């Protein structure tokens, strides 16, 4: 048995090394996105010659493939270029977050925090904690992509483990575990709202609520945390080996008395910040809540990125002032400027990536592929759980082309919810099958703009790292997470475990 396991391990390593070699032979990420944009331009022109159209689910509108090799296409390319760049959502989010996180990092708060907390925790639990925190990070929406992976890399580096293993674990938790949580998050409200609207459009009185997948997602957090930790320790770290990067032999010095005082003051200021925020939320008629007094959705969730930014600035300034690294307001802007210098490569990459993603969206190629795939699966006339698994597999593939979970569900729901409704499947069950697939491949799709962010963080530890390096690290998480999640979905269905309050696999008659 041990020989079989060893052979399997070697086979996996050879496969991942092959993926890395092939991936790293691709052009540099900037040029790769330039080439992808060029391919999109040519492909849209070729497909448009055949007059390809597709009926958009939900609206019934006939959508044609728009050619970028046309008068309208040329106009779009020229007039949208700056808007594509400056309006690219991750750009503002990442740069804004790095103002706060970068400040906290440059003054030394993050290092002191790691030495004062995580390094004192049992080493055997750190990997599990990283995955767990990453999964719960979706409460902060996309901001988690910027916060968790680099901090996880720093934690692993600090305790003498390979920082890229920590980065991979953090990215896997945030990306592939994006839809899971122990708390009802914005994703639950967003997807359930689309599901309910679709059910009403087909004449059903079924309402899908934000808690209809809650029990399943709580179980998912536990299962994925264990799975992700095992992948990291049994596959990723053995393959990476010992980290030999610059400074890898340096040992962290113990925190000084002044650093400990700074950390204590930073914690106090952070708690005060959180207390004020809670009071502001609980205040009668709070402007941070929605009109019904709820939090999902609400201005609070819409403004979560600025809130997190101000939190990091608050604790960063508190620590910096205490340890005497910040003696004037000029020092604050100076540390922030240093943090922005580290993001220069990311900004350059974003310019090319933003054009490619915008071109792909404008041409309607993604919509055409998604609807065509959905129609093909529907035409198979399969029944039972195998067709649900097939639906999940199709969704996982479609996610490689359409990163936005809500946009993809808006395309798929009108087709599949009606199809499975006729088979008596509960729409919340089908929604759960969609969510596990949509999340699993988040970390390997080139349409995920945060892959560029993670690659930039990766190059801080390995300057030669390319997309092949990143994909080879993340592929085991993506494949195994999806497989384990499908098993969990089927187990819930066959054992009759409710997916949420009163929600089973079938519609209760």
GUZADREN-700977 format. One record per residue (C-alpha): residue in three letters; chain; x, y, z. Coordinates in Angstrom, 1 decimal. Example, Ala and Ser with C-alpha at 12.3 -4.5 7.8 and 13.67 -1.06 7.14 Angstrom:
<pts>
PT code unit      x      y      z
PT  ALA    A   12.3   -4.5    7.8
PT  SER    A   13.7   -1.1    7.1
</pts>
This chain:
<pts>
PT code unit      x      y      z
PT  UNK    A    0.0    0.0    0.0
PT  UNK    A    2.8    2.4    0.8
PT  UNK    A    4.4    1.7   -2.6
PT  UNK    A    1.1    2.6   -4.3
PT  UNK    A    0.9    5.8   -2.3
PT  UNK    A    4.5    6.7   -3.1
PT  UNK    A    3.9    6.1   -6.8
PT  UNK    A    0.7    8.2   -6.7
PT  UNK    A    2.6   11.0   -5.0
PT  UNK    A    5.4   10.9   -7.6
PT  UNK    A    2.8   10.8  -10.4
PT  UNK    A    1.1   13.9   -8.9
PT  UNK    A    4.4   15.7   -8.6
PT  UNK    A    5.4   15.0  -12.2
PT  UNK    A    2.0   16.1  -13.4
PT  UNK    A    2.2   19.4  -11.4
PT  UNK    A    5.8   20.0  -12.5
PT  UNK    A    4.6   19.5  -16.1
PT  UNK    A    1.8   22.1  -15.6
PT  UNK    A    4.3   24.5  -14.1
PT  UNK    A    6.8   24.1  -17.0
PT  UNK    A    4.2   24.5  -19.6
PT  UNK    A    2.6   27.4  -17.8
PT  UNK    A    5.9   29.2  -17.3
PT  UNK    A    6.7   28.9  -21.0
PT  UNK    A    3.8   31.2  -21.7
PT  UNK    A    4.6   34.9  -22.2
PT  UNK    A    5.0   37.2  -19.2
PT  UNK    A    1.5   37.9  -17.7
PT  UNK    A    1.4   41.4  -19.2
PT  UNK    A    2.0   40.2  -22.8
PT  UNK    A   -0.2   37.1  -22.2
PT  UNK    A   -3.2   39.4  -21.6
PT  UNK    A   -2.2   41.4  -24.6
PT  UNK    A   -2.2   38.3  -26.7
PT  UNK    A   -5.5   37.1  -25.2
PT  UNK    A   -7.0   40.5  -26.0
PT  UNK    A   -5.8   40.1  -29.6
PT  UNK    A   -7.2   36.6  -29.8
PT  UNK    A  -10.6   37.9  -28.5
PT  UNK    A  -10.6   40.5  -31.2
PT  UNK    A   -9.9   38.0  -34.0
PT  UNK    A  -12.2   35.3  -32.6
PT  UNK    A  -15.1   37.7  -32.2
PT  UNK    A  -14.7   38.7  -35.9
PT  UNK    A  -14.6   35.1  -37.1
PT  UNK    A  -17.7   34.0  -35.1
PT  UNK    A  -19.7   37.1  -36.1
PT  UNK    A  -19.2   36.2  -39.7
PT  UNK    A  -21.5   33.3  -39.2
PT  UNK    A  -24.3   35.5  -37.6
PT  UNK    A  -24.2   33.6  -34.3
PT  UNK    A  -26.8   34.7  -31.8
PT  UNK    A  -28.1   33.3  -28.5
PT  UNK    A  -31.2   33.9  -26.5
PT  UNK    A  -30.3   35.4  -23.1
PT  UNK    A  -32.0   33.5  -20.3
PT  UNK    A  -34.5   35.4  -18.3
PT  UNK    A  -34.9   38.3  -20.7
PT  UNK    A  -35.4   36.3  -23.8
PT  UNK    A  -33.4   38.9  -25.7
PT  UNK    A  -31.6   37.8  -28.8
PT  UNK    A  -27.9   38.5  -28.2
PT  UNK    A  -25.4   38.5  -31.1
PT  UNK    A  -21.6   38.0  -31.0
PT  UNK    A  -20.3   41.5  -31.5
PT  UNK    A  -17.2   41.8  -33.6
PT  UNK    A  -14.3   44.0  -32.4
PT  UNK    A  -13.1   44.1  -36.0
PT  UNK    A  -15.8   46.6  -37.0
PT  UNK    A  -16.6   50.3  -36.8
PT  UNK    A  -18.4   49.8  -33.4
PT  UNK    A  -15.6   47.5  -32.2
PT  UNK    A  -12.9   50.0  -33.1
PT  UNK    A  -14.8   52.8  -31.4
PT  UNK    A  -15.2   50.7  -28.3
PT  UNK    A  -11.5   49.8  -28.2
PT  UNK    A  -10.4   53.4  -28.4
PT  UNK    A  -13.0   55.0  -26.2
PT  UNK    A  -13.2   52.4  -23.5
PT  UNK    A   -9.4   51.9  -22.9
PT  UNK    A   -9.0   54.3  -20.1
PT  UNK    A  -12.4   53.5  -18.5
PT  UNK    A  -11.5   49.8  -18.6
PT  UNK    A   -8.3   50.5  -16.7
PT  UNK    A   -9.5   53.1  -14.2
PT  UNK    A  -12.9   51.4  -13.8
PT  UNK    A  -11.5   48.0  -13.2
PT  UNK    A  -13.0   47.2   -9.8
PT  UNK    A  -10.0   45.2   -8.3
PT  UNK    A   -7.6   48.1   -9.1
PT  UNK    A   -9.2   50.6   -6.7
PT  UNK    A   -9.9   47.9   -4.1
PT  UNK    A   -6.3   46.6   -4.1
PT  UNK    A   -4.7   50.0   -4.0
PT  UNK    A   -7.0   51.3   -1.3
PT  UNK    A   -6.5   48.2    0.8
PT  UNK    A   -2.7   48.3    0.4
PT  UNK    A   -2.7   51.9    1.7
PT  UNK    A   -3.9   50.5    5.1
PT  UNK    A   -2.3   47.1    5.1
PT  UNK    A    0.9   48.5    3.6
PT  UNK    A    1.1   51.1    6.4
PT  UNK    A    0.6   48.5    9.1
PT  UNK    A    3.3   46.4    7.4
PT  UNK    A    5.9   49.1    6.9
PT  UNK    A    5.7   50.3   10.5
PT  UNK    A    6.2   46.7   11.7
PT  UNK    A    2.8   46.0   13.1
PT  UNK    A    2.1   42.8   11.1
PT  UNK    A    5.4   41.2   12.0
PT  UNK    A    4.9   42.0   15.7
PT  UNK    A    1.3   40.7   15.6
PT  UNK    A    2.5   37.4   14.1
PT  UNK    A    5.2   37.0   16.7
PT  UNK    A    2.8   37.9   19.5
PT  UNK    A   -0.1   35.7   18.5
PT  UNK    A    0.3   33.0   15.7
PT  UNK    A    3.8   32.0   16.7
PT  UNK    A    2.5   31.1   20.1
PT  UNK    A   -0.2   28.9   18.8
PT  UNK    A    0.3   25.1   18.2
PT  UNK    A    2.2   24.8   15.0
PT  UNK    A    0.0   21.8   14.0
PT  UNK    A   -3.1   24.0   13.8
PT  UNK    A   -1.7   26.9   11.8
PT  UNK    A   -2.4   25.4    8.4
PT  UNK    A   -6.0   24.7    9.4
PT  UNK    A   -6.4   28.2   10.8
PT  UNK    A   -5.1   29.8    7.6
PT  UNK    A   -7.7   27.9    5.5
PT  UNK    A  -10.4   28.5    8.0
PT  UNK    A   -9.8   32.3    8.1
PT  UNK    A   -9.5   32.4    4.3
PT  UNK    A  -12.9   30.8    3.9
PT  UNK    A  -14.5   33.1    6.4
PT  UNK    A  -12.8   36.0    4.7
PT  UNK    A  -15.6   36.2    2.1
PT  UNK    A  -17.5   38.3    4.7
PT  UNK    A  -15.2   41.0    3.5
PT  UNK    A  -16.0   40.2   -0.1
PT  UNK    A  -13.2   40.6   -2.6
PT  UNK    A  -11.1   42.4    0.0
PT  UNK    A  -10.2   38.9    1.4
PT  UNK    A   -8.2   38.2   -1.8
PT  UNK    A   -5.9   41.1   -0.9
PT  UNK    A   -5.6   40.5    2.9
PT  UNK    A   -5.4   36.7    3.5
PT  UNK    A   -2.9   35.3    1.0
PT  UNK    A    0.0   37.7    1.7
PT  UNK    A   -0.5   37.4    5.5
PT  UNK    A   -0.6   33.6    5.2
PT  UNK    A    2.7   33.7    3.3
PT  UNK    A    4.2   35.9    6.0
PT  UNK    A    3.0   33.5    8.7
PT  UNK    A    4.5   30.5    7.0
PT  UNK    A    7.8   32.3    6.3
PT  UNK    A    8.0   33.4    9.9
PT  UNK    A    7.6   29.9   11.4
PT  UNK    A   10.2   28.5    8.9
PT  UNK    A    7.8   27.0    6.4
PT  UNK    A    7.7   27.7    2.7
PT  UNK    A    5.9   31.1    2.2
PT  UNK    A    4.4   30.0   -1.1
PT  UNK    A    2.6   27.1    0.7
PT  UNK    A    1.1   29.6    3.0
PT  UNK    A    0.1   31.9    0.1
PT  UNK    A   -1.4   29.0   -1.7
PT  UNK    A   -3.4   27.9    1.4
PT  UNK    A   -4.7   31.4    1.9
PT  UNK    A   -5.7   31.9   -1.7
PT  UNK    A   -7.4   28.5   -1.8
PT  UNK    A   -9.4   29.3    1.3
PT  UNK    A  -10.5   32.7    0.0
PT  UNK    A  -11.0   31.6   -3.7
PT  UNK    A  -12.2   28.0   -3.7
PT  UNK    A  -14.0   28.3   -0.4
PT  UNK    A  -15.5   31.7   -1.3
PT  UNK    A  -19.2   30.7   -1.1
PT  UNK    A  -18.9   28.8    2.2
PT  UNK    A  -19.3   30.4    5.6
PT  UNK    A  -20.7   29.8    9.1
PT  UNK    A  -22.4   33.2    8.8
PT  UNK    A  -25.0   34.4    6.3
PT  UNK    A  -23.1   36.6    3.9
PT  UNK    A  -23.8   38.8    0.9
PT  UNK    A  -23.4   35.9   -1.5
PT  UNK    A  -26.3   34.1    0.1
PT  UNK    A  -28.6   37.1   -0.4
PT  UNK    A  -27.4   37.8   -3.9
PT  UNK    A  -27.8   34.3   -5.3
PT  UNK    A  -31.1   33.5   -3.5
PT  UNK    A  -32.6   36.7   -4.8
PT  UNK    A  -31.8   35.6   -8.4
PT  UNK    A  -33.2   32.1   -7.7
PT  UNK    A  -36.4   33.5   -6.3
PT  UNK    A  -36.9   35.9   -9.2
PT  UNK    A  -36.4   33.0  -11.7
PT  UNK    A  -38.9   30.8   -9.8
PT  UNK    A  -41.5   33.6   -9.8
PT  UNK    A  -41.0   34.0  -13.6
PT  UNK    A  -42.0   30.4  -14.2
PT  UNK    A  -45.1   30.7  -12.1
PT  UNK    A  -43.8   29.1   -8.9
PT  UNK    A  -44.5   30.4   -5.4
PT  UNK    A  -41.3   29.0   -4.0
PT  UNK    A  -39.1   31.6   -2.4
PT  UNK    A  -35.4   30.9   -1.9
PT  UNK    A  -34.1   32.7    1.1
PT  UNK    A  -30.5   33.6    2.2
PT  UNK    A  -30.5   30.8    4.8
PT  UNK    A  -31.6   28.0    2.4
PT  UNK    A  -28.0   26.7    2.0
PT  UNK    A  -26.9   27.6    5.5
PT  UNK    A  -26.5   24.2    7.0
PT  UNK    A  -24.7   22.9    4.0
PT  UNK    A  -22.3   25.8    4.0
PT  UNK    A  -21.5   25.4    7.7
PT  UNK    A  -20.6   21.8    7.1
PT  UNK    A  -18.6   22.9    4.0
PT  UNK    A  -16.4   25.2    6.1
PT  UNK    A  -15.4   22.3    8.4
PT  UNK    A  -14.8   19.9    5.5
PT  UNK    A  -12.9   22.3    3.4
PT  UNK    A  -10.7   23.5    6.2
PT  UNK    A   -9.6   20.0    6.9
PT  UNK    A   -9.2   19.2    3.2
PT  UNK    A   -7.3   22.4    2.4
PT  UNK    A   -4.9   21.8    5.3
PT  UNK    A   -4.2   18.2    4.2
PT  UNK    A   -3.6   19.3    0.6
PT  UNK    A   -1.1   22.0    1.8
PT  UNK    A    0.8   19.6    4.1
PT  UNK    A    0.7   16.4    2.0
PT  UNK    A    1.0   17.8   -1.5
PT  UNK    A    2.0   21.4   -1.8
PT  UNK    A    4.7   21.7    0.9
PT  UNK    A    6.5   18.4    0.0
PT  UNK    A    6.6   19.5   -3.6
PT  UNK    A    8.0   23.0   -2.8
PT  UNK    A   10.6   21.6   -0.4
PT  UNK    A   12.6   23.9    1.8
PT  UNK    A   12.5   27.6    1.1
PT  UNK    A   15.9   28.9    0.0
PT  UNK    A   14.9   32.5   -0.8
PT  UNK    A   16.7   35.6    0.3
PT  UNK    A   16.8   35.9    4.0
PT  UNK    A   15.4   32.4    4.5
PT  UNK    A   18.1   31.7    7.1
PT  UNK    A   17.3   34.7    9.2
PT  UNK    A   15.6   34.1   12.5
PT  UNK    A   13.0   36.4   13.9
PT  UNK    A   14.2   38.3   17.0
PT  UNK    A   11.9   38.4   19.9
PT  UNK    A    9.6   41.5   20.2
PT  UNK    A   11.1   44.3   22.2
PT  UNK    A    9.3   45.9   25.1
PT  UNK    A    8.4   48.9   23.0
PT  UNK    A    7.0   46.6   20.2
PT  UNK    A    4.9   44.7   22.7
PT  UNK    A    3.6   48.0   24.0
PT  UNK    A    2.9   49.1   20.4
PT  UNK    A    1.0   45.9   19.7
PT  UNK    A   -1.0   46.3   22.9
PT  UNK    A   -2.0   49.8   22.0
PT  UNK    A   -2.8   48.7   18.4
PT  UNK    A   -5.2   46.0   19.8
PT  UNK    A   -6.8   48.5   22.1
PT  UNK    A   -7.4   51.0   19.2
PT  UNK    A   -8.7   48.2   17.0
PT  UNK    A  -11.2   47.2   19.7
PT  UNK    A  -12.3   50.8   20.2
PT  UNK    A  -12.8   51.1   16.4
PT  UNK    A  -14.9   47.9   16.3
PT  UNK    A  -16.9   49.0   19.3
PT  UNK    A  -17.7   52.3   17.6
PT  UNK    A  -18.7   50.5   14.5
PT  UNK    A  -21.0   48.1   16.4
PT  UNK    A  -22.6   51.1   18.2
PT  UNK    A  -23.1   52.8   14.8
PT  UNK    A  -24.7   49.7   13.4
PT  UNK    A  -27.0   49.2   16.5
PT  UNK    A  -28.1   52.8   16.7
PT  UNK    A  -31.8   53.2   16.0
PT  UNK    A  -32.3   54.2   12.4
PT  UNK    A  -28.6   53.7   11.6
PT  UNK    A  -27.6   54.8    8.1
PT  UNK    A  -25.4   51.7    7.9
PT  UNK    A  -28.4   49.4    7.8
PT  UNK    A  -31.0   49.0    5.0
PT  UNK    A  -34.5   50.4    5.1
PT  UNK    A  -35.8   47.3    6.8
PT  UNK    A  -33.1   47.5    9.5
PT  UNK    A  -31.1   44.6    8.2
PT  UNK    A  -27.5   44.2    7.3
PT  UNK    A  -27.8   42.0    4.1
PT  UNK    A  -27.7   44.0    1.9
PT  UNK    A  -26.8   47.3    3.4
PT  UNK    A  -24.6   50.4    3.2
PT  UNK    A  -22.4   48.7    5.8
PT  UNK    A  -21.6   45.8    3.5
PT  UNK    A  -21.3   48.1    0.5
PT  UNK    A  -18.7   50.1    2.4
PT  UNK    A  -16.8   47.2    3.9
PT  UNK    A  -13.6   48.0    2.0
PT  UNK    A  -13.3   51.6    3.3
PT  UNK    A  -14.2   50.4    6.8
PT  UNK    A  -11.4   47.8    6.6
PT  UNK    A   -9.1   50.4    5.2
PT  UNK    A   -9.7   52.8    8.1
PT  UNK    A   -9.3   49.9   10.6
PT  UNK    A   -5.8   49.1    9.3
PT  UNK    A   -4.9   52.8    9.2
PT  UNK    A   -6.1   53.2   12.8
PT  UNK    A   -4.1   50.3   14.2
PT  UNK    A   -1.1   51.1   12.0
PT  UNK    A   -0.8   54.7   13.1
PT  UNK    A   -1.3   53.7   16.7
PT  UNK    A    1.5   51.2   16.5
PT  UNK    A    3.8   53.5   14.6
PT  UNK    A    3.3   56.3   17.0
PT  UNK    A    4.0   54.1   20.0
PT  UNK    A    7.2   52.6   18.6
PT  UNK    A    8.3   56.1   17.4
PT  UNK    A    8.3   55.2   13.7
PT  UNK    A    5.6   57.8   13.1
PT  UNK    A    6.6   61.2   14.4
PT  UNK    A    4.7   63.4   12.0
PT  UNK    A    1.9   63.1    9.3
PT  UNK    A    4.7   63.1    6.7
PT  UNK    A    5.8   59.7    8.0
PT  UNK    A    2.3   58.3    7.4
PT  UNK    A    2.2   59.3    3.8
PT  UNK    A    5.8   58.1    3.4
PT  UNK    A    5.1   54.6    4.6
PT  UNK    A    2.0   54.5    2.4
PT  UNK    A    4.1   55.6   -0.6
PT  UNK    A    6.5   52.8    0.1
PT  UNK    A    3.6   50.3    0.1
PT  UNK    A    2.4   51.7   -3.3
PT  UNK    A    5.9   51.3   -4.8
PT  UNK    A    5.6   47.5   -4.2
PT  UNK    A    2.4   47.5   -6.2
PT  UNK    A    3.8   49.1   -9.4
PT  UNK    A    4.1   45.8  -11.2
PT  UNK    A    0.5   44.9  -10.4
PT  UNK    A   -0.7   48.2  -11.8
PT  UNK    A    1.1   47.5  -15.1
PT  UNK    A   -0.4   44.1  -15.3
PT  UNK    A   -3.9   45.4  -14.6
PT  UNK    A   -3.8   47.7  -17.6
PT  UNK    A   -3.6   44.7  -20.0
PT  UNK    A   -5.8   42.4  -18.0
PT  UNK    A   -8.6   45.0  -17.8
PT  UNK    A   -8.6   45.4  -21.6
PT  UNK    A   -8.9   41.6  -22.2
PT  UNK    A  -11.7   41.1  -19.7
PT  UNK    A  -13.6   44.1  -21.0
PT  UNK    A  -13.3   43.0  -24.7
PT  UNK    A  -14.4   39.5  -23.8
PT  UNK    A  -17.5   40.8  -22.0
PT  UNK    A  -18.4   43.3  -24.8
PT  UNK    A  -18.3   40.6  -27.5
PT  UNK    A  -20.8   38.4  -25.6
PT  UNK    A  -18.6   35.3  -26.2
PT  UNK    A  -19.0   34.2  -22.6
PT  UNK    A  -22.8   34.4  -22.7
PT  UNK    A  -22.8   32.4  -26.0
PT  UNK    A  -20.6   29.6  -24.6
PT  UNK    A  -22.4   29.4  -21.3
PT  UNK    A  -25.9   29.2  -22.8
PT  UNK    A  -24.8   26.8  -25.5
PT  UNK    A  -23.3   24.5  -22.8
PT  UNK    A  -26.4   24.7  -20.7
PT  UNK    A  -28.7   23.9  -23.6
PT  UNK    A  -26.5   20.9  -24.5
PT  UNK    A  -26.8   19.5  -21.0
PT  UNK    A  -30.5   20.1  -21.0
PT  UNK    A  -30.9   18.2  -24.3
PT  UNK    A  -29.4   15.1  -22.8
PT  UNK    A  -32.7   14.4  -20.9
PT  UNK    A  -30.8   12.8  -18.0
PT  UNK    A  -32.5   12.4  -14.6
PT  UNK    A  -31.3   11.8  -11.0
PT  UNK    A  -28.3   12.9   -9.2
PT  UNK    A  -25.9   12.3  -12.1
PT  UNK    A  -27.4   15.2  -14.1
PT  UNK    A  -27.0   17.4  -11.0
PT  UNK    A  -23.3   16.4  -10.8
PT  UNK    A  -23.1   17.0  -14.6
PT  UNK    A  -24.5   20.5  -14.0
PT  UNK    A  -21.9   21.2  -11.4
PT  UNK    A  -19.1   20.1  -13.7
PT  UNK    A  -20.4   22.3  -16.5
PT  UNK    A  -20.6   25.2  -14.1
PT  UNK    A  -17.0   24.6  -13.0
PT  UNK    A  -15.9   24.8  -16.7
PT  UNK    A  -18.0   27.9  -17.4
PT  UNK    A  -16.4   29.6  -14.4
PT  UNK    A  -13.2   29.6  -16.4
PT  UNK    A  -14.8   32.1  -18.7
PT  UNK    A  -17.2   34.0  -16.4
PT  UNK    A  -15.6   34.9  -13.0
PT  UNK    A  -18.6   36.8  -11.5
PT  UNK    A  -20.7   34.3   -9.6
PT  UNK    A  -23.8   36.4   -9.8
PT  UNK    A  -23.5   37.0  -13.5
PT  UNK    A  -23.0   33.4  -14.2
PT  UNK    A  -25.9   32.4  -12.0
PT  UNK    A  -28.1   35.0  -13.8
PT  UNK    A  -27.3   33.1  -17.0
PT  UNK    A  -27.7   29.6  -15.8
PT  UNK    A  -30.5   29.9  -13.3
PT  UNK    A  -33.3   30.6  -15.8
PT  UNK    A  -32.4   27.4  -17.7
PT  UNK    A  -31.5   25.0  -15.0
PT  UNK    A  -33.9   26.0  -12.2
PT  UNK    A  -36.8   25.4  -14.6
PT  UNK    A  -35.3   22.2  -15.9
PT  UNK    A  -34.7   20.8  -12.4
PT  UNK    A  -38.0   22.1  -11.1
PT  UNK    A  -39.8   19.8  -13.6
PT  UNK    A  -37.9   17.0  -11.9
PT  UNK    A  -39.1   18.1   -8.5
PT  UNK    A  -35.7   19.2   -7.3
PT  UNK    A  -35.7   22.1   -4.8
PT  UNK    A  -34.2   25.3   -6.4
PT  UNK    A  -32.1   25.8   -3.2
PT  UNK    A  -30.5   22.4   -3.7
PT  UNK    A  -29.6   23.2   -7.3
PT  UNK    A  -28.3   26.6   -6.2
PT  UNK    A  -26.0   24.7   -3.7
PT  UNK    A  -24.8   22.5   -6.6
PT  UNK    A  -24.0   25.7   -8.6
PT  UNK    A  -22.2   27.4   -5.7
PT  UNK    A  -19.7   24.6   -5.1
PT  UNK    A  -18.7   24.5   -8.7
PT  UNK    A  -18.5   28.3   -9.1
PT  UNK    A  -16.1   28.5   -6.1
PT  UNK    A  -13.9   25.6   -6.8
PT  UNK    A  -12.3   26.9  -10.0
PT  UNK    A  -12.0   30.5   -8.9
PT  UNK    A   -8.3   30.0   -8.2
PT  UNK    A   -7.3   28.7  -11.6
PT  UNK    A   -9.4   30.8  -14.0
PT  UNK    A   -7.6   33.6  -15.9
PT  UNK    A  -10.8   35.6  -15.7
PT  UNK    A  -10.1   36.0  -11.9
PT  UNK    A   -8.4   39.5  -11.7
PT  UNK    A   -7.0   38.6   -8.3
PT  UNK    A   -4.8   35.9   -9.8
PT  UNK    A   -2.6   38.8  -10.9
PT  UNK    A   -2.6   40.1   -7.3
PT  UNK    A   -1.6   36.8   -5.9
PT  UNK    A    1.1   36.4   -8.6
PT  UNK    A    2.5   39.8   -7.5
PT  UNK    A    2.7   38.6   -3.9
PT  UNK    A    4.2   35.3   -5.0
PT  UNK    A    7.1   37.2   -6.8
PT  UNK    A    8.1   38.8   -3.5
PT  UNK    A    9.4   35.3   -2.5
PT  UNK    A   10.2   33.9   -5.9
PT  UNK    A   11.0   36.4   -8.6
PT  UNK    A   11.0   33.8  -11.3
PT  UNK    A    7.4   32.6  -10.5
PT  UNK    A    5.0   32.7  -13.5
PT  UNK    A    1.4   31.8  -14.1
PT  UNK    A    2.5   28.1  -14.4
PT  UNK    A    4.0   28.2  -10.9
PT  UNK    A    0.7   29.6   -9.5
PT  UNK    A   -1.6   27.3  -11.5
PT  UNK    A    0.4   24.2  -10.5
PT  UNK    A    0.1   25.2   -6.9
PT  UNK    A   -3.6   25.9   -7.0
PT  UNK    A   -4.7   23.0   -9.2
PT  UNK    A   -4.7   20.4   -6.5
PT  UNK    A   -6.9   22.6   -4.3
PT  UNK    A   -9.3   23.3   -7.2
PT  UNK    A   -9.8   19.6   -8.2
PT  UNK    A   -9.9   18.1   -4.7
PT  UNK    A  -12.1   20.8   -3.3
PT  UNK    A  -14.6   20.2   -6.1
PT  UNK    A  -14.5   16.4   -5.7
PT  UNK    A  -14.9   16.6   -1.9
PT  UNK    A  -17.7   19.1   -2.2
PT  UNK    A  -19.6   17.0   -4.7
PT  UNK    A  -19.4   14.0   -2.3
PT  UNK    A  -20.7   16.2    0.5
PT  UNK    A  -23.5   17.5   -1.7
PT  UNK    A  -24.5   13.9   -2.6
PT  UNK    A  -24.2   12.8    1.0
PT  UNK    A  -26.6   15.5    2.2
PT  UNK    A  -29.0   14.6   -0.6
PT  UNK    A  -29.0   10.8    0.0
PT  UNK    A  -29.0   11.0    3.8
PT  UNK    A  -31.8   13.5    3.8
PT  UNK    A  -29.8   16.1    5.7
PT  UNK    A  -31.5   19.6    5.2
PT  UNK    A  -29.5   22.1    3.2
PT  UNK    A  -31.1   24.9    5.2
PT  UNK    A  -34.1   25.3    7.4
PT  UNK    A  -36.8   23.1    5.8
PT  UNK    A  -34.9   22.7    2.6
PT  UNK    A  -34.3   19.1    1.2
PT  UNK    A  -33.2   17.8   -2.1
PT  UNK    A  -36.8   17.6   -3.4
PT  UNK    A  -39.6   20.1   -3.2
PT  UNK    A  -42.0   19.3   -0.3
PT  UNK    A  -45.4   18.6   -1.8
</pts>
